[in-house]
Amino acid sequence: MIQRALSGWTFIRAFYLLTGVAVIVQSVMEAQWFGLILGGYFSSMAVFNYGCAAGNCSVNYAEPKKQAVPVEDITYEEIKK
């Protein structure tokens, strides 16, 4: 657990930690206690490396798979009234 908290720091993790601490400090100064929850969430996300700080929110841009069966030309028949 300590190894996970101390290793793998990225810019996003540091940003989350600084933002969370800033929100906590500002919430205490303004007596807005709900901000402690919000700041605590962002800070813990950075320290424990979960959520988007762990890189789980990225989109995988893999090449599209090729079709195994070739698509045949579709023919249509016009129906007249």
Number of C-alpha atoms within 10 A of each C-alpha: 6 8 8 11 13 11 10 10 15 11 9 14 24 15 15 21 21 16 17 24 19 13 20 23 15 16 18 13 10 10 11 11 13 11 18 19 14 15 23 17 14 23 24 18 19 26 19 17 19 13 13 14 21 17 12 9 9 8 7 6 6 6 6 6 6 7 7 6 6 7 7 6 6 5 6 6 5 6 5 4 3
